[in-house]
Amino acid sequence: MSQVVQGLRPNAARAANRAWNSASLQALRRQLRGELLKPTLPWHQATASVLAKLRNPFWIQDQVGGLQSTGWLRGWSASASRWAIAATCAEDLAAGVNFARENNLRLVVKGAGHDYLGRNCAPDSLLLWTHRMRQVTVHEAFLPEGAPTGTKAEAAITVQAGTRWLEVYEQATRAGRYVQGGGCTSVGACGGFILGSGFGSFSKRFGSGAANLLQAKVITADGVIRTVNAHRHPDLFFALRGGGPCSFAVLSEITLLSHPIPQRLTVITGGVQANTDSGYRELMEAFIRFCPNNLDNPAWGEKVGFGPDNKLSFTLTVLDLEDSDVRSTFEAFLQPFRSRPKDFDVQPAYTDLPFEQLWNASYWDELDPSMINRDPRPGTPANRFWWASNQAEVGAFWNSYDSLWVPAAAMRDQPTAVAETFFEASRHAPFAIHLNKGLSGEHPEAKARDQQTSLHPACFDAIGLVVAASKQQYRYVGLKGHEPDLQQGAAEAAAIAAVMKKLRELLPDSGTYSPQTNYFQSDAAQAQWGSQYPKLLAIKRRWDPNNLFRVHNGVGNIKPAEPKPVS
Ligand SMILES: Cc1cc2nc3c(=O)[nH]c(=O)nc-3n(C[C@H](O)[C@H](O)[C@H](O)COP(=O)(O)OP(=O)(O)OC[C@H]3O[C@@H](n4cnc5c(N)ncnc54)[C@H](O)[C@@H]3O)c2cc1C
């Protein structure tokens, strides 16, 4: 066979092709408790019924070849692996790691399948699919293995590699606890989120996901199942806490610190519409002056958006503050605009809820059913839902995506310049600042944990992360009638590039958040990890000297990506 396997040297490709013969596969199958499956992309048989199911993120996750994102303009397109191990235990994952290493195969790992950068798929690869590993165990008192005598046990939750955040939140809530994960219910709790740092609405209070990692059971490139924590293999532990997905080891399960469940949550939604450009400039500057003094603290999270329509829109969360305090704080920002109804239309909506109801679909059915979408399939757990706001990312073909941390000092010291830059950037395309993805106002306890991770140091000085993105939904490369529109994609990508160029002119040294970065990011090592990169690279070389675990622009695999020609 002369076929060259993508990403492998020709002799490696020959070896890989030998591995795919039936005797080798039979031998692999015998080692597994799980199944060996032949994946296909779920839309390869695109009946109307399949196209409808492709709008359900939980249905997509049940397909071995399923992916939430379908590609990136001139970057990557979804592809099915040659074979997949539907793993049920760490031993299955170890068998897959050994098989890939011994046969020089391209190895990919997929859990919840939410990666934007296509790092969960590759043609002609062996896929380790962790979806069936979803056990969750609550601990009242957890001690990491090897912890010195006298170490205080802490409440914690252990989750297997395929678990989604919804499943963790449900169990944690039942136990009166909270674990810091992501907002999207279907994102994986033990995959790209934790490995990439992971920020949720309450990260200014509890820290990044990575900061809350106490212990991991992993399979290293030599196929050994190891327990990794601050006392066992601390270098690898450091790398797992933010050093990026699938670059150092495969996670089989992780244990996360849990916190007493917060009492109350206020969600503020809505926006302020300015009727003129000059009014919008004024509004932006007022927000930028207001933000560092009022929103950069452990209580506040989520995001504020800007755009060519001259609207400042907000979805903000506030933890454990009295309703009256929340309103008086935020109304101080809104009031001057409320008093000028000819120039501004001010529309905030305040929703107060007991925190323990946050992940309860029945509660939202009563309060505001438009907030959630339920998994309608018979036999699925009654509480399985996703936020209506996350629907927009299901089946996304990305024209572009980029992010940039905004230093709190820039907002404090040069509010007029930041406002003017935001205004000019907003002329090109919408963008949002995610306040919970910058840690300058982080709670000191959480900060102490975050400082042990491999997060980009820029994150600690940042008030938030600007995210700008553009996509085409339910578009599938190669599926006639459902192909992305490449010309429209290119135009929208250029608009996002213009937004980010403006911001980077003002903030040239700011880093980017690696799970939400540009596929074509230049200087990707420095941009994603800053001064942490040399240490991460040394750890990568120690634990994976032959580079078995490689993902696009991951540690040890930084390569400038040339945009593929548009055909
Ligand atoms: C709708 C949506 C909402 C999001 N919201 C947030 C948010 O609120 N905050 C935030 O920080 N991020 C958010 N993200 C980004 C998300 O955290 C990343 O895309 C993350 O990489 C997804 O991880 P996953 O495990 O769900 O997906 P997957 O695609 O399964 O995995 C992502 C990466 O992790 C690797 N990986 C998966 N499992 C393992 C494993 N067991 N061992 C080793 N490597 C593994 C994969 O190889 C891949 O490279 C969101 C993404 C989406 C699509």
PDBQT file of the ligand as one rigid body, heavy atoms in Angstrom, charges set to zero:
ROOT
HETATM    1  C1  LIG A 601     -20.737  25.562  23.529  1.00  0.00    +0.000 C 
HETATM    2  C2  LIG A 601     -19.373  25.718  24.156  1.00  0.00    +0.000 A 
HETATM    3  C3  LIG A 601     -19.260  26.386  25.362  1.00  0.00    +0.000 A 
HETATM    4  C4  LIG A 601     -18.028  26.523  25.984  1.00  0.00    +0.000 A 
HETATM    5  N1  LIG A 601     -17.955  27.185  27.161  1.00  0.00    +0.000 NA
HETATM    6  C5  LIG A 601     -16.757  27.331  27.773  1.00  0.00    +0.000 A 
HETATM    7  C6  LIG A 601     -16.653  28.007  29.010  1.00  0.00    +0.000 A 
HETATM    8  O1  LIG A 601     -17.652  28.437  29.594  1.00  0.00    +0.000 OA
HETATM    9  N2  LIG A 601     -15.433  28.159  29.544  1.00  0.00    +0.000 N 
HETATM   10  C7  LIG A 601     -14.317  27.652  28.955  1.00  0.00    +0.000 A 
HETATM   11  O2  LIG A 601     -13.235  27.800  29.520  1.00  0.00    +0.000 OA
HETATM   12  N3  LIG A 601     -14.381  26.992  27.798  1.00  0.00    +0.000 NA
HETATM   13  C8  LIG A 601     -15.567  26.835  27.187  1.00  0.00    +0.000 A 
HETATM   14  N4  LIG A 601     -15.643  26.189  25.985  1.00  0.00    +0.000 N 
HETATM   15  C9  LIG A 601     -14.400  25.705  25.379  1.00  0.00    +0.000 C 
HETATM   16  C10 LIG A 601     -14.125  24.283  25.848  1.00  0.00    +0.000 C 
HETATM   17  O3  LIG A 601     -13.711  24.279  27.197  1.00  0.00    +0.000 OA
HETATM   18  C11 LIG A 601     -13.016  23.687  24.988  1.00  0.00    +0.000 C 
HETATM   19  O4  LIG A 601     -13.451  23.653  23.654  1.00  0.00    +0.000 OA
HETATM   20  C12 LIG A 601     -12.594  22.319  25.446  1.00  0.00    +0.000 C 
HETATM   21  O5  LIG A 601     -11.441  21.956  24.712  1.00  0.00    +0.000 OA
HETATM   22  C13 LIG A 601     -13.684  21.293  25.245  1.00  0.00    +0.000 C 
HETATM   23  O6  LIG A 601     -13.291  20.080  25.816  1.00  0.00    +0.000 OA
HETATM   24  P1  LIG A 601     -14.140  18.749  25.671  1.00  0.00    +0.000 P 
HETATM   25  O7  LIG A 601     -13.452  17.746  26.499  1.00  0.00    +0.000 OA
HETATM   26  O8  LIG A 601     -15.551  19.083  25.942  1.00  0.00    +0.000 OA
HETATM   27  O9  LIG A 601     -14.050  18.439  24.137  1.00  0.00    +0.000 OA
HETATM   28  P2  LIG A 601     -13.216  17.379  23.265  1.00  0.00    +0.000 P 
HETATM   29  O10 LIG A 601     -13.380  17.873  21.880  1.00  0.00    +0.000 OA
HETATM   30  O11 LIG A 601     -13.621  16.004  23.578  1.00  0.00    +0.000 OA
HETATM   31  O12 LIG A 601     -11.741  17.580  23.739  1.00  0.00    +0.000 OA
HETATM   32  C14 LIG A 601     -11.077  18.805  23.581  1.00  0.00    +0.000 C 
HETATM   33  C15 LIG A 601      -9.589  18.573  23.579  1.00  0.00    +0.000 C 
HETATM   34  O13 LIG A 601      -9.243  17.893  24.777  1.00  0.00    +0.000 OA
HETATM   35  C16 LIG A 601      -8.642  16.635  24.489  1.00  0.00    +0.000 C 
HETATM   36  N5  LIG A 601      -9.166  15.635  25.403  1.00  0.00    +0.000 N 
HETATM   37  C17 LIG A 601     -10.453  15.265  25.577  1.00  0.00    +0.000 A 
HETATM   38  N6  LIG A 601     -10.530  14.295  26.495  1.00  0.00    +0.000 NA
HETATM   39  C18 LIG A 601      -9.267  14.036  26.895  1.00  0.00    +0.000 A 
HETATM   40  C19 LIG A 601      -8.705  13.138  27.813  1.00  0.00    +0.000 A 
HETATM   41  N7  LIG A 601      -9.441  12.268  28.486  1.00  0.00    +0.000 N 
HETATM   42  N8  LIG A 601      -7.368  13.145  27.980  1.00  0.00    +0.000 NA
HETATM   43  C20 LIG A 601      -6.583  14.007  27.279  1.00  0.00    +0.000 A 
HETATM   44  N9  LIG A 601      -7.062  14.878  26.382  1.00  0.00    +0.000 NA
HETATM   45  C21 LIG A 601      -8.395  14.902  26.199  1.00  0.00    +0.000 A 
HETATM   46  C22 LIG A 601      -9.035  16.312  23.049  1.00  0.00    +0.000 C 
HETATM   47  O14 LIG A 601      -8.055  15.499  22.450  1.00  0.00    +0.000 OA
HETATM   48  C23 LIG A 601      -9.102  17.676  22.425  1.00  0.00    +0.000 C 
HETATM   49  O15 LIG A 601      -7.818  18.066  22.051  1.00  0.00    +0.000 OA
HETATM   50  C24 LIG A 601     -16.860  26.007  25.347  1.00  0.00    +0.000 A 
HETATM   51  C25 LIG A 601     -16.976  25.326  24.138  1.00  0.00    +0.000 A 
HETATM   52  C26 LIG A 601     -18.212  25.179  23.544  1.00  0.00    +0.000 A 
HETATM   53  C27 LIG A 601     -18.318  24.467  22.226  1.00  0.00    +0.000 C 
ENDROOT
TORSDOF 0
